[in-house]
Every structure is written in C-alpha cells, then in structure tokens.
C-alpha cells in the first residue's frame, strides 16, 4: 500500500499482497481512482487494527482471569492442607494424605 513515483513522473498507487509465500505488487493506478482505492485500503487497515486491539484487550482480560483462578487454586490448596493437618493427617512420600497413628505413651 504505497504511493510511488518513478523516473520523475507522477505518483501512482500500488498494493502489496502475499501470494504463494511471495510478495506481489499490484498496480492500482493514479488520479482520483487511486485516491479512493488508497482511502478504502486505509479504512480497511484501521478496521483490522481495531480488531487486533480488541483481541489484545480480550487476551489481557483472559490472562488476568487465569491469574485470579491460579491464586484462588493455591489459596484453596493451602486451606485444604491446613484442614487435613488439623484433622490428624500427614502427607506421605508420594503426596498422599494418611491418617496419623495415635501414639500412647506409657510413662
């Protein structure tokens, strides 16, 4: 999407497109038709940028929600561990929770 001037002649408008992995320039023209094509391309680019901005904002919100869920998960895990410890359980080698044996002391 560029206005070009070659060999000192007037300006003309071209579009760049990717075709089969290669960039191909498409000659649009000069004069009023090229002006309107350039304006239409600019409007389309702005719409694409707006969509990208919306997508970035949604990704940011998604990341914030992931962080909240993660912090909630770690807090709930700590609460569960505390409840199990208070109920007389201990965590075994492989992460299993087992009830502690009651010890009796003969004194």
N, CA, C and O atoms as CSV, one atom per row, in Angstrom:
chain,resi,resn,atom,element,x,y,z
A,1,UNK,N,N,0.835,-1.157,0.000
A,1,UNK,CA,C,0.000,0.000,0.000
A,1,UNK,C,C,0.890,1.234,0.000
A,1,UNK,O,O,1.228,1.773,1.054
A,2,UNK,N,N,1.256,1.660,-1.170
A,2,UNK,CA,C,2.195,2.771,-1.224
A,2,UNK,C,C,1.963,3.619,-2.466
A,2,UNK,O,O,1.541,3.151,-3.523
A,3,UNK,N,N,2.256,4.854,-2.275
A,3,UNK,CA,C,2.302,5.780,-3.410
A,3,UNK,C,C,3.730,5.815,-3.881
A,3,UNK,O,O,4.647,5.979,-3.076
A,4,UNK,N,N,3.934,5.664,-5.165
A,4,UNK,CA,C,5.289,5.662,-5.708
A,4,UNK,C,C,5.407,6.655,-6.848
A,4,UNK,O,O,4.431,6.995,-7.516
A,5,UNK,N,N,6.627,7.105,-7.046
A,5,UNK,CA,C,6.951,7.944,-8.196
A,5,UNK,C,C,8.236,7.397,-8.790
A,5,UNK,O,O,9.239,7.259,-8.090
A,6,UNK,N,N,8.208,7.084,-10.080
A,6,UNK,CA,C,9.408,6.555,-10.734
A,6,UNK,C,C,9.788,7.454,-11.903
A,6,UNK,O,O,8.935,7.943,-12.644
A,7,UNK,N,N,11.067,7.650,-12.040
A,7,UNK,CA,C,11.621,8.437,-13.148
A,7,UNK,C,C,11.037,9.848,-13.220
A,7,UNK,O,O,10.904,10.411,-14.306
A,8,UNK,N,N,10.693,10.410,-12.081
A,8,UNK,CA,C,10.209,11.777,-12.044
A,8,UNK,C,C,8.807,11.961,-12.585
A,8,UNK,O,O,8.333,13.094,-12.668
A,9,UNK,N,N,8.138,10.907,-12.948
A,9,UNK,CA,C,6.772,11.024,-13.442
A,9,UNK,C,C,5.827,11.103,-12.251
A,9,UNK,O,O,6.277,10.998,-11.110
A,10,UNK,N,N,4.585,11.277,-12.476
A,10,UNK,CA,C,3.598,11.426,-11.408
A,10,UNK,C,C,3.570,10.246,-10.438
A,10,UNK,O,O,4.301,9.265,-10.580
A,11,UNK,N,N,2.706,10.387,-9.463
A,11,UNK,CA,C,2.582,9.334,-8.456
A,11,UNK,C,C,1.536,8.308,-8.887
A,11,UNK,O,O,0.551,8.622,-9.556
A,12,UNK,N,N,1.798,7.058,-8.470
A,12,UNK,CA,C,0.796,6.023,-8.702
A,12,UNK,C,C,0.718,5.144,-7.462
A,12,UNK,O,O,1.657,5.079,-6.668
A,13,UNK,N,N,-0.415,4.472,-7.311
A,13,UNK,CA,C,-0.701,3.703,-6.107
A,13,UNK,C,C,-0.572,2.212,-6.400
A,13,UNK,O,O,-1.062,1.725,-7.418
A,14,UNK,N,N,0.101,1.485,-5.487
A,14,UNK,CA,C,0.238,0.034,-5.602
A,14,UNK,C,C,-0.181,-0.618,-4.290
A,14,UNK,O,O,-0.149,0.005,-3.229
A,15,UNK,N,N,-0.569,-1.872,-4.385
A,15,UNK,CA,C,-0.878,-2.701,-3.207
A,15,UNK,C,C,0.095,-3.867,-3.194
A,15,UNK,O,O,0.463,-4.403,-4.240
A,16,UNK,N,N,0.501,-4.244,-2.003
A,16,UNK,CA,C,1.352,-5.428,-1.852
A,16,UNK,C,C,0.498,-6.550,-1.288
A,16,UNK,O,O,-0.230,-6.354,-0.315
A,17,UNK,N,N,0.585,-7.716,-1.893
A,17,UNK,CA,C,-0.151,-8.897,-1.435
A,17,UNK,C,C,0.801,-10.068,-1.367
A,17,UNK,O,O,1.781,-10.136,-2.109
A,18,UNK,N,N,0.501,-10.990,-0.466
A,18,UNK,CA,C,1.293,-12.206,-0.372
A,18,UNK,C,C,0.565,-13.284,-1.172
A,18,UNK,O,O,-0.609,-13.568,-0.934
A,19,UNK,N,N,1.277,-13.874,-2.114
A,19,UNK,CA,C,0.705,-14.888,-2.984
A,19,UNK,C,C,1.679,-16.063,-3.052
A,19,UNK,O,O,2.803,-15.913,-3.532
A,20,UNK,N,N,1.254,-17.212,-2.580
A,20,UNK,CA,C,2.097,-18.417,-2.545
A,20,UNK,C,C,3.427,-18.156,-1.841
A,20,UNK,O,O,4.476,-18.619,-2.290
A,21,UNK,N,N,3.377,-17.425,-0.754
A,21,UNK,CA,C,4.578,-17.170,0.036
A,21,UNK,C,C,5.472,-16.055,-0.475
A,21,UNK,O,O,6.517,-15.779,0.113
A,22,UNK,N,N,5.074,-15.413,-1.559
A,22,UNK,CA,C,5.873,-14.322,-2.128
A,22,UNK,C,C,5.054,-13.048,-2.111
A,22,UNK,O,O,3.828,-13.087,-2.216
A,23,UNK,N,N,5.736,-11.914,-1.978
A,23,UNK,CA,C,5.068,-10.624,-2.008
A,23,UNK,C,C,4.963,-10.166,-3.455
A,23,UNK,O,O,5.957,-10.106,-4.179
A,24,UNK,N,N,3.734,-9.845,-3.863
A,24,UNK,CA,C,3.463,-9.417,-5.236
A,24,UNK,C,C,2.854,-8.023,-5.173
A,24,UNK,O,O,1.949,-7.772,-4.377
A,25,UNK,N,N,3.351,-7.115,-6.013
A,25,UNK,CA,C,2.826,-5.752,-6.062
A,25,UNK,C,C,1.749,-5.674,-7.131
A,25,UNK,O,O,1.922,-6.155,-8.250
A,26,UNK,N,N,0.644,-5.063,-6.765
A,26,UNK,CA,C,-0.466,-4.887,-7.701
A,26,UNK,C,C,-0.595,-3.403,-8.028
A,26,UNK,O,O,-0.763,-2.578,-7.129
A,27,UNK,N,N,-0.519,-3.072,-9.287
A,27,UNK,CA,C,-0.657,-1.685,-9.731
A,27,UNK,C,C,-2.131,-1.327,-9.696
A,27,UNK,O,O,-2.961,-2.011,-10.295
A,28,UNK,N,N,-2.457,-0.230,-8.976
A,28,UNK,CA,C,-3.846,0.216,-8.898
A,28,UNK,C,C,-4.087,1.347,-9.888
A,28,UNK,O,O,-5.070,1.328,-10.628
A,29,UNK,N,N,-3.202,2.322,-9.903
A,29,UNK,CA,C,-3.361,3.409,-10.855
A,29,UNK,C,C,-2.974,4.739,-10.254
A,29,UNK,O,O,-2.315,4.809,-9.217
A,30,UNK,N,N,-3.402,5.807,-10.935
A,30,UNK,CA,C,-3.120,7.147,-10.453
A,30,UNK,C,C,-4.396,7.973,-10.587
A,30,UNK,O,O,-5.370,7.538,-11.201
A,31,UNK,N,N,-4.377,9.139,-10.018
A,31,UNK,CA,C,-5.537,10.012,-10.129
A,31,UNK,C,C,-6.609,9.715,-9.100
A,31,UNK,O,O,-6.339,9.093,-8.073
A,32,UNK,N,N,-7.836,10.164,-9.377
A,32,UNK,CA,C,-8.927,10.037,-8.398
A,32,UNK,C,C,-9.274,8.597,-8.030
A,32,UNK,O,O,-9.614,8.315,-6.880
A,33,UNK,N,N,-9.190,7.677,-9.005
A,33,UNK,CA,C,-9.492,6.275,-8.686
A,33,UNK,C,C,-8.478,5.707,-7.702
A,33,UNK,O,O,-8.837,4.969,-6.784
A,34,UNK,N,N,-7.230,6.050,-7.896
A,34,UNK,CA,C,-6.196,5.575,-6.983
A,34,UNK,C,C,-6.366,6.211,-5.605
A,34,UNK,O,O,-6.145,5.556,-4.587
A,35,UNK,N,N,-6.759,7.485,-5.570
A,35,UNK,CA,C,-7.003,8.160,-4.291
A,35,UNK,C,C,-8.103,7.438,-3.511
A,35,UNK,O,O,-7.957,7.188,-2.315
A,36,UNK,N,N,-9.202,7.104,-4.188
A,36,UNK,CA,C,-10.306,6.424,-3.487
A,36,UNK,C,C,-9.899,5.016,-3.071
A,36,UNK,O,O,-10.311,4.551,-2.008
A,37,UNK,N,N,-9.098,4.323,-3.887
A,37,UNK,CA,C,-8.617,2.992,-3.506
A,37,UNK,C,C,-7.704,3.081,-2.289
A,37,UNK,O,O,-7.769,2.230,-1.402
A,38,UNK,N,N,-6.851,4.108,-2.239
A,38,UNK,CA,C,-5.959,4.294,-1.100
A,38,UNK,C,C,-6.761,4.572,0.165
A,38,UNK,O,O,-6.440,4.048,1.232
A,39,UNK,N,N,-7.806,5.397,0.052
A,39,UNK,CA,C,-8.645,5.690,1.211
A,39,UNK,C,C,-9.375,4.427,1.682
A,39,UNK,O,O,-9.465,4.176,2.884
A,40,UNK,N,N,-9.890,3.642,0.747
A,40,UNK,CA,C,-10.583,2.399,1.109
A,40,UNK,C,C,-9.628,1.430,1.800
A,40,UNK,O,O,-9.993,0.783,2.781
A,41,UNK,N,N,-8.397,1.334,1.279
A,41,UNK,CA,C,-7.405,0.461,1.911
A,41,UNK,C,C,-7.066,0.950,3.318
A,41,UNK,O,O,-6.876,0.144,4.229
A,42,UNK,N,N,-6.993,2.266,3.493
A,42,UNK,CA,C,-6.680,2.819,4.807
A,42,UNK,C,C,-7.796,2.496,5.807
A,42,UNK,O,O,-7.524,2.140,6.953
A,43,UNK,N,N,-9.039,2.622,5.370
A,43,UNK,CA,C,-10.182,2.289,6.238
A,43,UNK,C,C,-10.134,0.818,6.620
A,43,UNK,O,O,-10.367,0.458,7.774
A,44,UNK,N,N,-9.834,-0.020,5.654
A,44,UNK,CA,C,-9.750,-1.454,5.932
A,44,UNK,C,C,-8.622,-1.759,6.923
A,44,UNK,O,O,-8.795,-2.570,7.832
A,45,UNK,N,N,-7.460,-1.103,6.744
A,45,UNK,CA,C,-6.344,-1.298,7.672
A,45,UNK,C,C,-6.732,-0.873,9.083
A,45,UNK,O,O,-6.405,-1.561,10.050
A,46,UNK,N,N,-7.429,0.259,9.206
A,46,UNK,CA,C,-7.839,0.735,10.524
A,46,UNK,C,C,-8.815,-0.232,11.180
A,46,UNK,O,O,-8.774,-0.426,12.395
A,47,UNK,N,N,-9.692,-0.840,10.386
A,47,UNK,CA,C,-10.606,-1.840,10.938
A,47,UNK,C,C,-9.840,-3.063,11.442
A,47,UNK,O,O,-10.153,-3.606,12.501
A,48,UNK,N,N,-8.847,-3.486,10.685
A,48,UNK,CA,C,-8.030,-4.632,11.103
A,48,UNK,C,C,-7.284,-4.291,12.388
A,48,UNK,O,O,-7.210,-5.119,13.296
A,49,UNK,N,N,-6.730,-3.084,12.476
A,49,UNK,CA,C,-6.022,-2.673,13.691
A,49,UNK,C,C,-6.964,-2.634,14.881
A,49,UNK,O,O,-6.591,-3.032,15.984
A,50,UNK,N,N,-8.194,-2.150,14.660
A,50,UNK,CA,C,-9.181,-2.098,15.746
A,50,UNK,C,C,-9.514,-3.508,16.234
A,50,UNK,O,O,-9.634,-3.739,17.437
A,51,UNK,N,N,-9.662,-4.445,15.302
A,51,UNK,CA,C,-9.930,-5.834,15.682
A,51,UNK,C,C,-8.763,-6.415,16.466
A,51,UNK,O,O,-8.965,-7.136,17.443
A,52,UNK,N,N,-7.536,-6.102,16.039
A,52,UNK,CA,C,-6.362,-6.597,16.757
A,52,UNK,C,C,-6.308,-6.015,18.160
A,52,UNK,O,O,-5.959,-6.717,19.109
A,53,UNK,N,N,-6.651,-4.730,18.303
A,53,UNK,CA,C,-6.669,-4.107,19.615
A,53,UNK,C,C,-7.714,-4.758,20.521
A,53,UNK,O,O,-7.467,-4.983,21.705
A,54,UNK,N,N,-8.894,-5.060,19.946
A,54,UNK,CA,C,-9.922,-5.751,20.728
A,54,UNK,C,C,-9.425,-7.117,21.174
A,54,UNK,O,O,-9.623,-7.518,22.321
A,55,UNK,N,N,-8.776,-7.828,20.257
A,55,UNK,CA,C,-8.256,-9.154,20.581
A,55,UNK,C,C,-7.195,-9.075,21.670
A,55,UNK,O,O,-7.169,-9.913,22.571
A,56,UNK,N,N,-6.312,-8.068,21.594
A,56,UNK,CA,C,-5.292,-7.893,22.630
A,56,UNK,C,C,-5.936,-7.617,23.981
A,56,UNK,O,O,-5.489,-8.137,25.003
A,57,UNK,N,N,-6.991,-6.795,23.988
A,57,UNK,CA,C,-7.682,-6.493,25.242
A,57,UNK,C,C,-8.335,-7.749,25.814
A,57,UNK,O,O,-8.292,-7.973,27.024
A,58,UNK,N,N,-8.939,-8.568,24.953
A,58,UNK,CA,C,-9.539,-9.813,25.420
A,58,UNK,C,C,-8.487,-10.779,25.956
A,58,UNK,O,O,-8.711,-11.463,26.954
A,59,UNK,N,N,-7.334,-10.829,25.282
A,59,UNK,CA,C,-6.251,-11.688,25.782
A,59,UNK,C,C,-5.756,-11.218,27.133
A,59,UNK,O,O,-5.451,-12.033,28.003
A,60,UNK,N,N,-5.673,-9.896,27.317
A,60,UNK,CA,C,-5.243,-9.335,28.591
A,60,UNK,C,C,-6.238,-9.705,29.691
A,60,UNK,O,O,-5.836,-10.099,30.785
A,61,UNK,N,N,-7.537,-9.577,29.402
A,61,UNK,CA,C,-8.555,-9.952,30.376
A,61,UNK,C,C,-8.476,-11.440,30.685
A,61,UNK,O,O,-8.627,-11.845,31.838
A,62,UNK,N,N,-8.242,-12.249,29.667
A,62,UNK,CA,C,-8.119,-13.691,29.862
A,62,UNK,C,C,-6.930,-14.015,30.758
A,62,UNK,O,O,-7.025,-14.882,31.627
A,63,UNK,N,N,-5.809,-13.323,30.553
A,63,UNK,CA,C,-4.627,-13.543,31.380
A,63,UNK,C,C,-4.902,-13.144,32.827
A,63,UNK,O,O,-4.480,-13.837,33.753
A,64,UNK,N,N,-5.608,-12.030,33.025
A,64,UNK,CA,C,-5.943,-11.601,34.380
A,64,UNK,C,C,-6.839,-12.625,35.071
A,64,UNK,O,O,-6.659,-12.912,36.254
A,65,UNK,N,N,-7.808,-13.179,34.329
A,65,UNK,CA,C,-8.680,-14.203,34.907
A,65,UNK,C,C,-7.882,-15.464,35.244
A,65,UNK,O,O,-8.108,-16.079,36.286
A,66,UNK,N,N,-6.956,-15.849,34.374
A,66,UNK,CA,C,-6.107,-17.004,34.661
A,66,UNK,C,C,-5.302,-16.789,35.937
A,66,UNK,O,O,-5.163,-17.704,36.748
A,67,UNK,N,N,-4.772,-15.578,36.115
A,67,UNK,CA,C,-4.016,-15.273,37.323
A,67,UNK,C,C,-4.892,-15.362,38.564
A,67,UNK,O,O,-4.463,-15.884,39.593
A,68,UNK,N,N,-6.127,-14.852,38.470
A,68,UNK,CA,C,-7.048,-14.930,39.607
A,68,UNK,C,C,-7.388,-16.377,39.963
A,68,UNK,O,O,-7.391,-16.753,41.135
A,69,UNK,N,N,-7.673,-17.180,38.941
A,69,UNK,CA,C,-8.010,-18.586,39.182
A,69,UNK,C,C,-6.816,-19.320,39.779
A,69,UNK,O,O,-6.975,-20.150,40.674
A,70,UNK,N,N,-5.628,-19.016,39.284
A,70,UNK,CA,C,-4.424,-19.653,39.808
A,70,UNK,C,C,-4.203,-19.295,41.268
A,70,UNK,O,O,-3.887,-20.162,42.083
A,71,UNK,N,N,-4.367,-18.020,41.602
A,71,UNK,CA,C,-4.180,-17.622,43.001
A,71,UNK,C,C,-5.262,-18.228,43.884
A,71,UNK,O,O,-4.987,-18.613,45.020
A,72,UNK,N,N,-6.499,-18.319,43.371
A,72,UNK,CA,C,-7.569,-18.956,44.131
A,72,UNK,C,C,-7.246,-20.425,44.360
A,72,UNK,O,O,-7.486,-20.949,45.448
A,73,UNK,N,N,-6.708,-21.091,43.352
A,73,UNK,CA,C,-6.337,-22.503,43.491
A,73,UNK,C,C,-5.263,-22.715,44.538
A,73,UNK,O,O,-5.340,-23.665,45.318
A,74,UNK,N,N,-4.260,-21.846,44.571
A,74,UNK,CA,C,-3.193,-22.028,45.559
A,74,UNK,C,C,-3.697,-21.740,46.973
A,74,UNK,O,O,-3.283,-22.410,47.920
A,75,UNK,N,N,-4.583,-20.756,47.131
A,75,UNK,CA,C,-5.145,-20.456,48.452
A,75,UNK,C,C,-6.014,-21.610,48.922
A,75,UNK,O,O,-5.936,-22.011,50.083
A,76,UNK,N,N,-6.841,-22.149,48.033
A,76,UNK,CA,C,-7.706,-23.260,48.429
A,76,UNK,C,C,-6.877,-24.507,48.755
A,76,UNK,O,O,-7.235,-25.275,49.648
A,77,UNK,N,N,-5.781,-24.705,48.040
A,77,UNK,CA,C,-4.898,-25.835,48.344
A,77,UNK,C,C,-4.285,-25.686,49.733
A,77,UNK,O,O,-4.201,-26.662,50.478
A,78,UNK,N,N,-3.861,-24.489,50.086
A,78,UNK,CA,C,-3.305,-24.247,51.412
A,78,UNK,C,C,-4.352,-24.472,52.503
A,78,UNK,O,O,-4.045,-25.021,53.561
A,79,UNK,N,N,-5.583,-24.048,52.242
A,79,UNK,CA,C,-6.659,-24.275,53.212
A,79,UNK,C,C,-6.950,-25.763,53.385
A,79,UNK,O,O,-7.181,-26.222,54.503
A,80,UNK,N,N,-6.942,-26.509,52.304
A,80,UNK,CA,C,-7.179,-27.951,52.379
A,80,UNK,C,C,-6.063,-28.635,53.167
A,80,UNK,O,O,-6.332,-29.518,53.981
A,81,UNK,N,N,-4.825,-28.236,52.933
A,81,UNK,CA,C,-3.701,-28.811,53.682
A,81,UNK,C,C,-3.834,-28.519,55.166
A,81,UNK,O,O,-3.605,-29.397,55.998
A,82,UNK,N,N,-4.203,-27.287,55.500
A,82,UNK,CA,C,-4.362,-26.922,56.908
A,82,UNK,C,C,-5.480,-27.738,57.554
A,82,UNK,O,O,-5.334,-28.190,58.690
A,83,UNK,N,N,-6.596,-27.933,56.844
A,83,UNK,CA,C,-7.709,-28.706,57.388
A,83,UNK,C,C,-7.299,-30.162,57.611
A,83,UNK,O,O,-7.657,-30.760,58.625
A,84,UNK,N,N,-6.548,-30.733,56.662
A,84,UNK,CA,C,-6.104,-32.121,56.825
A,84,UNK,C,C,-5.128,-32.262,57.990
A,84,UNK,O,O,-5.200,-33.232,58.744
A,85,UNK,N,N,-4.225,-31.310,58.138
A,85,UNK,CA,C,-3.284,-31.372,59.259
A,85,UNK,C,C,-4.014,-31.271,60.591
A,85,UNK,O,O,-3.687,-31.990,61.535
A,86,UNK,N,N,-4.986,-30.395,60.670
A,86,UNK,CA,C,-5.762,-30.252,61.902
A,86,UNK,C,C,-6.617,-31.482,62.191
A,86,UNK,O,O,-6.931,-31.760,63.349
A,87,UNK,N,N,-6.995,-32.214,61.156
A,87,UNK,CA,C,-7.802,-33.421,61.330
A,87,UNK,C,C,-6.944,-34.638,61.672
A,87,UNK,O,O,-7.479,-35.729,61.869
A,88,UNK,N,N,-5.629,-34.468,61.744
A,88,UNK,CA,C,-4.764,-35.560,62.143
A,88,UNK,C,C,-4.172,-36.351,60.985
A,88,UNK,O,O,-3.813,-37.515,61.161
A,89,UNK,N,N,-4.064,-35.766,59.841
A,89,UNK,CA,C,-3.463,-36.434,58.695
A,89,UNK,C,C,-2.058,-35.900,58.473
A,89,UNK,O,O,-1.706,-34.808,58.919
A,90,UNK,N,N,-1.257,-36.709,57.764
A,90,UNK,CA,C,0.066,-36.225,57.341
A,90,UNK,C,C,0.239,-36.561,55.871
A,90,UNK,O,O,-0.419,-37.456,55.340
A,91,UNK,N,N,1.125,-35.837,55.231
A,91,UNK,CA,C,1.358,-36.070,53.808
A,91,UNK,C,C,2.485,-37.069,53.671
A,91,UNK,O,O,3.572,-36.887,54.219
A,92,UNK,N,N,2.201,-38.143,52.920
A,92,UNK,CA,C,3.162,-39.216,52.736
A,92,UNK,C,C,4.117,-38.869,51.596
A,92,UNK,O,O,3.980,-37.813,50.977
A,93,UNK,N,N,5.078,-39.741,51.313
A,93,UNK,CA,C,6.128,-39.505,50.320
A,93,UNK,C,C,5.581,-39.066,48.959
A,93,UNK,O,O,6.067,-38.089,48.390
A,94,UNK,N,N,4.605,-39.753,48.445
A,94,UNK,CA,C,4.117,-39.505,47.094
A,94,UNK,C,C,3.002,-38.469,47.053
A,94,UNK,O,O,2.309,-38.343,46.043
A,95,UNK,N,N,2.823,-37.729,48.139
A,95,UNK,CA,C,1.812,-36.693,48.150
A,95,UNK,C,C,0.472,-37.162,48.684
A,95,UNK,O,O,-0.467,-36.372,48.769
A,96,UNK,N,N,0.363,-38.461,49.053
A,96,UNK,CA,C,-0.887,-38.964,49.614
A,96,UNK,C,C,-1.046,-38.448,51.035
A,96,UNK,O,O,-0.067,-38.205,51.740
A,97,UNK,N,N,-2.284,-38.287,51.433
A,97,UNK,CA,C,-2.567,-37.901,52.804
A,97,UNK,C,C,-3.019,-39.142,53.553
A,97,UNK,O,O,-3.923,-39.849,53.108
A,98,UNK,N,N,-2.378,-39.410,54.710
A,98,UNK,CA,C,-2.714,-40.581,55.534
A,98,UNK,C,C,-2.966,-40.136,56.959
A,98,UNK,O,O,-2.376,-39.178,57.459
A,99,UNK,N,N,-3.872,-40.874,57.597
A,99,UNK,CA,C,-4.174,-40.557,58.984
A,99,UNK,C,C,-2.997,-40.987,59.852
A,99,UNK,O,O,-2.452,-42.077,59.683
A,100,UNK,N,N,-2.615,-40.122,60.779
A,100,UNK,CA,C,-1.520,-40.445,61.691
A,100,UNK,C,C,-2.005,-41.458,62.725
A,100,UNK,O,O,-3.161,-41.435,63.146
A,101,UNK,N,N,-1.096,-42.346,63.123
A,101,UNK,CA,C,-1.426,-43.277,64.200
A,101,UNK,C,C,-1.460,-42.519,65.512
A,101,UNK,O,O,-0.693,-41.585,65.743
A,102,UNK,N,N,-2.356,-42.943,66.340
A,102,UNK,CA,C,-2.381,-42.331,67.673
A,102,UNK,C,C,-1.303,-42.998,68.504
A,102,UNK,O,O,-1.208,-44.224,68.565
A,103,UNK,N,N,-0.515,-42.187,69.126
A,103,UNK,CA,C,0.559,-42.715,69.961
A,103,UNK,C,C,0.116,-42.645,71.413
A,103,UNK,O,O,-0.447,-41.653,71.876
A,104,UNK,N,N,0.383,-43.694,72.083
A,104,UNK,CA,C,0.115,-43.711,73.523
A,104,UNK,C,C,1.436,-43.836,74.233
A,104,UNK,O,O,2.271,-44.670,73.884
A,105,UNK,N,N,1.614,-43.024,75.204
A,105,UNK,CA,C,2.876,-43.037,75.953
A,105,UNK,C,C,2.623,-43.678,77.305
A,105,UNK,O,O,1.752,-43.254,78.064
A,106,UNK,N,N,3.391,-44.691,77.580
A,106,UNK,CA,C,3.324,-45.332,78.898
A,106,UNK,C,C,4.421,-44.733,79.743
A,106,UNK,O,O,5.606,-45.004,79.544
A,107,UNK,N,N,4.031,-43.958,80.638
A,107,UNK,CA,C,5.029,-43.243,81.407
A,107,UNK,C,C,5.188,-43.698,82.725
A,107,UNK,O,O,6.009,-43.162,83.468
